[in-house]
Amino acid sequence: MGPPSSNYTYAEGLDVRAAPLDKYAMTVHDDSPRGRIRLSRPRGVEELGHLWIYAGYVEEVSGEPASGDVVDVMAPNGRFYARGLYNPASKIRVRILTFDDEPITEQFWRGRLAQAIRLRRQIVTDSTAYRLIYGEADRLPGLIVDRYDDVLVMQTLSSGMDRRKDLLADLLCQESGATRVYLRNDAKSRILEGLSVERGFLRGGGATMVDVQEGPARFLVDIERGQKTGWFCDQRENRRVTARFAASAEVLEVFAHTGAFGIHAALAGAKSVEGLDVSEEALALARNHAVLNKVEDRCVYRPADAFEEMRKLERAGRRYDLVLLDPPAFARSKQAVPRALAGYKDVNLLGMRLIKPEGFLITSSCSHHVTEQELWTGIRLAARDAKRQVRLLEQRGQASDHPILATMPETRYLKCFILQVL
């Protein structure tokens, strides 16, 4: 995905000093419950299994649990319901770890991490860049870990996970075989949790630009300054599928960011790739990727506002065989959805007008608050206004290293439609 780098404010992180992998090996982690949270009302059928307890559901707090402590969650009738991590400063008062009355020990953490890592070993076969831990979907709420070759980039987005980051870093290295852990704790959401921002190596050290392989393509991931943890692993499988439509094609890549979709298209035999993005910094890396993959003779990148430039291209009579649209999230809240839907409709309308008959449009949305049906409706309205017939070839989502927990709809967010425009 391509939110422009220039729109992202990087916090001045603390330089976290590296520590030997065995420094915390003998530390005793006492995660006995420090208090009880009694729910004000039973959870509805649609909420059962959801891992968040919001403040409005808390009737009573007994004991004196501190932020990050393990607490027991009790049903209104006093029966045990779940066990999780407490934060009195957050709207999400408890993040549930387990619905079983089991101890939260080092073995518990090791087991959850090992389960997540086993899944990735089964499903990721052709990339050295992928999501290793996907928070709630791996039943580790508030923990994100992406692997880039030998380095793990970790985000602890809740007070409970943040307090245990040293233990988690050690266990992750032991279970995954990685040798370095880099903290990217500069997400704005940490402030809402009452946490400071920090950035730097927690284990190991060395270069923060990492060379990764994604199928036939090579990319450079900037784990210090890149978006999120440095790369968008969630589109990995969609990039590979998109390449099937690129042979001999003239390609327009809008919101190109660092050029990943277009590079895959070029490697699949695209005649030309034209990339647009507002961030010159991101495009500089896209140009480097073209050179790295020996396709620089067919890839051109230029800074431009997507909407303005697409209108200019249409007026100039420019048409393409394949248009790639991977915009940043237009809706970061429910209140922003109506405006976001108008934006998605407009960008898809412009995209369709730039496609040759029988050409292809690959269009995405990473806005969780925009549903598949809402996006599809916007696409249909765009086709109507563009006076083009479209055929849906495939409806896709996030890569399988971003699994969706059935009881947590929040873990499902990425939508990707592959269309033919007639």
URFENWO-V585459 format. One record per residue. RES is the residue in one letter. SS is DSSP state (h for helix, s for strand, l for the rest). NEAR is the number of other ideal C-beta (glycine too) atoms within 12 Angstrom. D_LAST is the distance of its C-alpha to the last C-alpha in Angstrom with 2 decimals. Layout:
{{RES	SS	NEAR	D_LAST} {RES	SS	NEAR	D_LAST}}
//
This chain:
{{M	l	40	26.21} {G	l	41	27.09} {P	l	29	29.55} {P	l	28	31.09} {S	h	30	34.48} {S	h	22	36.01} {N	h	18	35.54} {Y	l	22	37.52} {T	l	13	41.28} {Y	l	23	43.13} {A	l	21	46.47} {E	l	12	49.45} {G	l	24	50.00} {L	l	17	53.37} {D	l	15	54.12} {V	l	27	54.56} {R	l	16	57.03} {A	l	21	56.39} {A	s	25	58.61} {P	l	17	59.64} {L	l	23	57.71} {D	l	14	60.90} {K	l	17	62.12} {Y	l	23	61.25} {A	l	18	61.82} {M	l	10	65.17} {T	l	15	64.14} {V	l	11	64.58} {H	l	25	61.68} {D	l	16	63.04} {D	l	30	60.18} {S	l	17	62.30} {P	l	29	61.13} {R	l	27	62.70} {G	s	29	62.18} {R	s	30	60.64} {I	s	40	57.94} {R	s	28	58.25} {L	s	32	55.21} {S	l	20	55.66} {R	l	17	53.74} {P	l	17	52.19} {R	l	24	48.59} {G	l	11	46.17} {V	h	9	44.39} {E	h	11	41.13} {E	h	21	43.17} {L	l	17	45.06} {G	l	22	44.43} {H	l	31	42.99} {L	l	38	44.65} {W	s	35	45.30} {I	s	39	48.27} {Y	s	23	47.91} {A	h	20	51.03} {G	h	13	50.87} {Y	h	30	51.50} {V	s	30	54.69} {E	s	22	57.85} {E	s	18	60.44} {V	s	28	60.94} {S	s	19	64.07} {G	s	19	65.53} {E	l	13	64.69} {P	l	30	61.41} {A	l	20	60.27} {S	l	27	56.75} {G	l	33	55.32} {D	l	32	57.87} {V	s	39	57.15} {V	s	40	57.76} {D	s	39	57.82} {V	s	43	55.75} {M	s	31	57.64} {A	l	23	56.44} {P	l	18	58.12} {N	l	12	60.65} {G	l	16	61.65} {R	l	16	60.09} {F	s	22	58.30} {Y	s	32	54.54} {A	s	39	53.28} {R	s	37	54.30} {G	s	45	52.54} {L	s	47	52.82} {Y	s	42	54.13} {N	l	39	53.46} {P	l	26	55.27} {A	l	20	53.43} {S	l	32	49.91} {K	l	20	48.06} {I	s	34	47.32} {R	s	36	50.98} {V	s	45	50.73} {R	s	43	48.17} {I	s	41	48.88} {L	s	41	49.56} {T	s	31	50.69} {F	l	23	51.39} {D	l	16	54.30} {D	l	16	57.81} {E	l	19	57.71} {P	l	20	59.19} {I	l	34	57.02} {T	l	22	58.51} {E	h	25	57.53} {Q	h	16	56.77} {F	h	26	54.35} {W	h	37	52.41} {R	h	25	52.53} {G	h	23	51.23} {R	h	35	48.21} {L	h	36	47.31} {A	h	23	47.87} {Q	h	22	45.63} {A	h	39	42.73} {I	h	33	43.37} {R	h	17	43.53} {L	h	24	40.04} {R	h	36	38.60} {R	h	18	40.47} {Q	h	14	38.75} {I	h	21	35.15} {V	l	31	35.02} {T	l	17	35.50} {D	l	19	33.84} {S	s	35	34.43} {T	l	28	37.49} {A	s	41	35.80} {Y	s	44	35.28} {R	s	44	36.51} {L	s	47	39.86} {I	s	46	40.84} {Y	s	41	38.47} {G	h	39	40.97} {E	h	37	40.90} {A	h	34	38.62} {D	h	35	41.46} {R	l	36	44.05} {L	l	46	45.23} {P	l	39	44.37} {G	l	44	44.40} {L	s	44	44.14} {I	s	41	41.23} {V	s	46	41.64} {D	s	45	39.22} {R	s	42	40.35} {Y	s	41	39.85} {D	l	32	41.75} {D	l	25	45.40} {V	s	43	45.10} {L	s	46	44.32} {V	s	49	43.13} {M	s	50	44.49} {Q	s	41	44.02} {T	s	43	46.59} {L	l	40	45.16} {S	l	43	47.89} {S	h	38	51.65} {G	h	45	52.30} {M	h	41	50.20} {D	h	35	51.46} {R	h	28	55.05} {R	l	37	54.36} {K	h	38	52.33} {D	h	32	55.11} {L	h	39	55.48} {L	h	41	51.73} {A	h	43	51.45} {D	h	33	54.23} {L	h	39	52.80} {L	h	43	49.33} {C	h	35	50.81} {Q	h	25	52.95} {E	h	27	50.21} {S	h	35	47.38} {G	l	17	49.46} {A	l	34	48.11} {T	l	23	50.76} {R	s	32	49.62} {V	s	44	48.55} {Y	s	47	47.22} {L	s	46	47.19} {R	s	41	44.33} {N	s	37	45.98} {D	l	35	44.73} {A	l	33	42.26} {K	l	18	42.94} {S	h	25	43.08} {R	h	31	46.38} {I	h	17	48.03} {L	h	18	47.30} {E	l	34	49.12} {G	l	23	52.12} {L	l	32	51.49} {S	l	20	51.85} {V	l	28	49.29} {E	s	27	49.98} {R	s	30	48.39} {G	s	30	49.89} {F	s	30	50.96} {L	s	41	52.61} {R	s	37	53.27} {G	l	28	53.55} {G	l	20	52.42} {G	l	19	51.00} {A	l	19	47.80} {T	l	27	45.11} {M	s	23	42.34} {V	s	31	41.31} {D	s	25	39.47} {V	s	35	37.12} {Q	s	23	35.02} {E	s	39	31.59} {G	l	27	30.62} {P	l	22	30.56} {A	s	35	30.57} {R	s	28	33.60} {F	s	42	33.82} {L	s	37	36.65} {V	s	40	37.21} {D	s	33	39.44} {I	l	41	41.16} {E	l	27	43.32} {R	l	30	40.92} {G	l	39	37.38} {Q	l	40	35.33} {K	l	36	36.61} {T	l	40	38.45} {G	l	38	36.91} {W	l	43	33.57} {F	l	40	30.65} {C	h	41	31.18} {D	h	40	28.98} {Q	h	43	25.73} {R	h	41	27.23} {E	h	32	25.44} {N	h	39	22.03} {R	h	44	22.60} {R	h	30	23.36} {V	h	29	20.33} {T	h	45	18.02} {A	h	34	19.73} {R	h	23	18.23} {F	h	36	14.89} {A	l	37	16.89} {A	l	20	18.42} {S	l	17	18.36} {A	l	34	15.83} {E	s	32	16.44} {V	s	47	16.68} {L	s	47	17.33} {E	s	53	19.56} {V	s	47	20.38} {F	l	49	23.61} {A	l	47	24.43} {H	l	50	28.02} {T	l	47	29.64} {G	l	49	26.53} {A	h	51	26.36} {F	h	50	22.60} {G	h	51	22.37} {I	h	45	25.48} {H	h	42	24.15} {A	h	46	21.01} {A	h	44	23.43} {L	h	34	25.67} {A	l	30	22.86} {G	l	23	22.44} {A	l	38	20.15} {K	l	21	20.83} {S	s	28	21.32} {V	s	45	21.35} {E	s	38	21.83} {G	s	47	23.37} {L	s	46	24.21} {D	s	42	26.87} {V	l	30	29.74} {S	l	33	32.31} {E	h	22	33.87} {E	h	25	35.80} {A	h	39	32.76} {L	h	33	31.19} {A	h	25	34.50} {L	h	34	34.18} {A	h	41	30.58} {R	h	29	32.02} {N	h	26	34.76} {H	h	40	32.32} {A	h	38	30.61} {V	h	22	34.10} {L	h	28	35.14} {N	l	33	32.27} {K	l	16	32.76} {V	l	34	29.27} {E	l	22	30.52} {D	l	14	29.74} {R	l	30	25.96} {C	s	37	25.99} {V	s	27	26.63} {Y	s	38	27.35} {R	s	28	28.31} {P	s	25	29.49} {A	l	27	27.47} {D	l	21	26.63} {A	h	39	23.03} {F	h	27	22.21} {E	h	18	24.11} {E	h	29	22.82} {M	h	35	19.10} {R	h	21	19.91} {K	h	19	21.87} {L	h	27	19.19} {E	h	23	16.77} {R	h	13	19.70} {A	l	12	20.49} {G	l	11	17.17} {R	l	23	16.56} {R	l	25	13.15} {Y	s	40	12.72} {D	s	32	11.21} {L	s	45	12.36} {V	s	53	13.52} {L	s	56	16.35} {L	s	52	17.79} {D	s	44	21.19} {P	l	40	23.22} {P	l	34	26.80} {A	l	30	27.77} {F	l	36	27.23} {A	l	29	29.55} {R	l	20	32.85} {S	l	15	34.42} {K	h	16	33.69} {Q	h	10	34.66} {A	h	19	31.89} {V	h	24	29.06} {P	h	18	28.24} {R	h	19	27.97} {A	h	30	26.02} {L	h	29	23.39} {A	h	22	23.02} {G	h	29	22.68} {Y	h	43	20.01} {K	h	33	17.98} {D	h	28	18.51} {V	h	40	17.77} {N	h	45	14.41} {L	h	34	13.62} {L	h	37	14.79} {G	h	47	12.93} {M	h	41	9.44} {R	h	32	10.75} {L	l	40	11.81} {I	s	42	8.78} {K	s	24	7.88} {P	s	15	4.77} {E	s	20	4.63} {G	s	31	7.02} {F	s	41	8.81} {L	s	45	10.69} {I	s	49	14.14} {T	s	45	15.93} {S	s	47	19.54} {S	s	45	22.42} {C	l	37	26.04} {S	l	32	27.49} {H	l	30	29.51} {H	l	27	29.94} {V	l	36	26.23} {T	l	22	25.33} {E	h	25	22.26} {Q	h	15	21.82} {E	h	26	22.26} {L	h	40	19.72} {W	h	26	17.12} {T	h	20	18.06} {G	h	37	17.63} {I	h	41	14.08} {R	h	25	13.30} {L	h	22	15.27} {A	h	34	13.53} {A	h	30	10.08} {R	h	17	12.21} {D	h	18	13.94} {A	h	29	11.10} {K	l	13	9.83} {R	l	30	6.25} {Q	l	17	5.33} {V	s	33	5.95} {R	s	19	7.82} {L	s	23	11.21} {L	s	21	12.52} {E	s	22	15.80} {Q	s	22	17.99} {R	s	28	20.81} {G	l	28	23.90} {Q	l	30	26.83} {A	l	33	28.32} {S	l	26	30.90} {D	l	36	33.74} {H	l	37	32.97} {P	l	30	33.81} {I	l	24	33.64} {L	l	24	36.99} {A	l	17	36.57} {T	l	24	39.13} {M	l	28	37.72} {P	h	21	34.30} {E	h	22	34.78} {T	h	30	34.17} {R	l	26	30.50} {Y	l	32	28.54} {L	l	35	25.56} {K	s	39	22.05} {C	s	39	19.13} {F	s	41	15.57} {I	s	30	13.27} {L	s	39	9.58} {Q	s	26	6.35} {V	s	37	3.80} {L	l	18	0.00}}
//
